[in-house]
Amino acid sequence: MGFSIATWNINSVRLRMPIVEQFVMQARPDILCLQETKVPNELFPYAPLRALGYEHIIIHGQKGYHGVAIASRFPLTEDHRQDYCNVGDSRHISAIFERSGRRIRLHNFYVPAGGDEPDRNINPKFGHKLDFIEEMKKLHADAEPNTSAILVGDLNIAPLEHDVWSHKQLLKIVSHTPVETDGLIDVMKRGAWLDLMRQQVPASEKLYTWWSYRAKDWEAADRGRRLDHIWSSSDLGPHLQRIEILKAARGWDRPSDHVPVMAHFDL
């Protein structure tokens, strides 16, 4: 019995519900994790997701900013929201689901983007991002007994050389500076997380999930970054069947600048 999980920074779930519906009808993930929903809890669009078969929905919303949600065909229990950096942002939600007798803790993150200037002394947003990553280092994949773990989301960092279109040109650009990439790799190492996307695609190959709105022709330029991630505890690594990046979604009507990433597991 398998299952699939999709993660997608949707950049306003109400604005882009038509392409959420398009994606769900096409790909049919069992669990859909959204980031940057930009909607308070009381206005979240439950009805269209439930109409598509996602009866179990947990949200952590915020008016106009941030926001994360998990919509599932399976029951969700023990939902939790962590206030990273104690600033009141809606950037994390997690819950337990079960498949084939296995308990799995699913974390959904939206890490701060960090602004434009990679210097915390003149850019508080960048300092916030670094502090957020520092706190994430405490999160371990094996934190709960007899419970596997999956971590997904827009982590806003492209950690490896081929996670960006030009390693040399982006070394001083927020999302690929050494202090960020080293920090995220340390989160993985300390927490014993597996980078499932790079388990499927060698680190020597280019891999992107985001293309800027600023590009006149994003597809022709193909100046992408891998900002969206799917990690797991080590016990789930052998059960990963495949990873899909739906690049075509970047060209849909009124798209997000991120595209959906899906992981398929066979338990």
N, C-alpha and C positions, 0 to 999 in steps of 0.2 A: 504494500500500500504506500503510494508516494504522495507528495504534496509539492506545491509550488508557491513561492513568495516573490512578489514584485515590490520594488521600491521606486519612488518617483517624486522628485521635487516638482510639485505641480504649479507653484507660483500663482496661487489663488484658486482654491478648489471650486468656488462658485462660478467664477469667470470661465474656468476651463472644464466644467462638468461634461460638455459635449465630447471632448476628446478623452476624458476619463471613461465615459461610456463606450466610446469607440475602441479604446484599448482593451477594456474588460471583455467586450463581446468578441474581440479578436483573439486575445491571449488567454483569457479565462484563468487567471491566477487564483489559487485557493485563498491566499491572503494578500491584501493590498496595503502597503505602507506608504503614506503620503507625508510630505514635508512642505513647509511654507504654505499652509492652508489659508492663512490670513483671514480667519473668521472666528468670532467668539462662539463658544459652545452652543449657545441657544439658537444660533443661525446656521449651524452646520447642516449640509444637505443630506440628511439621513435617508429620506424617501427614495431618491433615485438609486442609491447604493443598495438599499434593501430590495428594491425591485429587480436588481441584477443578481440577487442571491446572497448578498452579504448581510446576514441577519445579526451578526455580532460586530458591533462597532464601539471602539473606545477612542476618545478624543481628548486633546489638551490644546485648547484654542486660545486665540488672542486677537483682538480687533486690529485689523490692518497689518499685523506683523506676525512672523514666525508661525507656530502652530504645527502640530503633528497628529496623525490619526492612523489607527489600524482598523481595517475592515476585513472581516474573516467569514468564511463559510463554516468554520469550526467554532465551537464555544471558546470564549476567552475568560480566563479567571485571574485573580490576583494581580489586577492592574495597578500600576505604580507610576508616579510622575516625580522625577528628580529635578529639583531646582538647582541646576549647575550654576555656580558663582553667586548664588543667592541674590539674583537681581529680578526675579519674578517672571522671566521669559518662559514661553512655552516651547521648549526645545527637546524634550525627552518624554517618551512614554514607553512602558513595557507591560507585557502580560504573559501568562502561561497558556499554551495550548497543548493538546495531546494527540499523537498519531502512533498507531501500532504499539500502544502501551508505553510509549516514551513521552516523558514530560519535557517540554521545550520552553525555555524563557526567550521571548522575542523582544529585543530592544529596537526602538525606532528613534533616530537622532537627527536633529538639524543643528549642526555646529555653526557658530557665527562665521560670517563671511570674512570679517576683519578689515573692511574698508580698503582704501587704495594705497596707503603709505605703510610699508613694513617696518615701522618704528614705534614701539609702544610709548616712547617718551613724547611724541607729538601726535600720536593717533590712538586714543583710548580704545577704539574698536579693535585694533590689532592686539592690544594688551588683553582685552576681554577674551579674544580668541585663544591666545596662548594660555591664559588661566583656565579656560574651559578644557583645553586639551590636557593640561596638567591634572585636572580633577578626573578626567577619563582614565588616567593611568591606574586608578584604584579599582576599576571595573574588571573583574576576572571572569573568564568564560566558564570556569568551574566553581563559581561562587556558591551555588546551591547544590546540596547533596542530591544525587540521583536525578539531576536535571541537566539536559543539554542546553546549549545557548546559541542564538543567532543574533547578530547585530547588523542592522541595515541603516541606510540613510544618506543624506547629503552631508558629508563630513567636510566639504569645502576645502579639501587638501588633495592634491595629486602627488602622492608620495614618491613614486619611482620615476626614473629618467624618461621612460617611454610612456608615462601617464600624461605627458604634455606634448604638444606639437614641436616644441623646441626647448630642450633642457637648458641650453646656454642662455637663450634669450629670456627665459622666464625665471631665472635664479633670483632676480630681485623683484619679482612680481608676486603679490599676495596670492597664496594658494600653493606656491611651489618654492618658497624661500627655504633655505636649509633648516632654520629654526622650526618651521612648521612641519616639514617632511620628517625631520629627525624625531620631532615630538610625536607624530602619528605612528611612526614605526615603533617607537618606544611604547605607545599604548598597546599595540599588537603584541609586542614581545612580553611586556609585563603581565598582560592579561591572558596570555597563551591563546590568542585568537588566530585563526587561519584566514588568510585572504583568499576567499573562494574564487574570485574572479581571476586572480593570478595562478590559482591552482589549475584552471582550465586554459588560460592563455599565457604563454611564457612571458617573463619580464622583458625579454628582448623585442617583443612585438608592441606596436602602438595600440593603445586602448583608451577610448574616450567615451564620456557619457554626457558632456556639456559642450555646447557651441554658443559663443557670445551673440547676443542680439545686435551688437555693434558691427558685425561683419556684413558687408553689402550682399555677398553670396556665401553663406556659411558652408554650404556643401562643397563648392569649388575651392574655397580657401582651406577648409578642413583643419582649422586651427583649434582643435579640441583639447579638453582636459578630462581626466578621470576624477571627478569630484564625488561621485556616488559609489557606495561600497556595500558589499555583502560579506560578512565575516561569520565564522562559527567556531564552536568548541571543536577540539580535535576529533572527537568521536563521530561527528557528522561528516567530516571530510570524505571518508570512503563512500558515503551514501550520496554524494553530489553526482547527479547525472550530467547536467549541462547548465551553462550560463547563457542567457540571451540578452543582448543589448538592442533595443528596438530603435535603431537610428532613424528609421523612416518617420517616427513620431515628431522629430524636430521640424519636419516639413509639413505637418498637418496645419489645419486652419487655426489661427491664433494660438500657436504652440507655446509651451514652456521652453526655456533655453536648456533644460535638462530633458533626458529621455528615460523611459522606464528600463529598469534592469531586472531580469528575472532569474531566479535560481530554482532548479528542479531537483528534488531529492527522491530517492527510492529507498524506503525502509522495509 
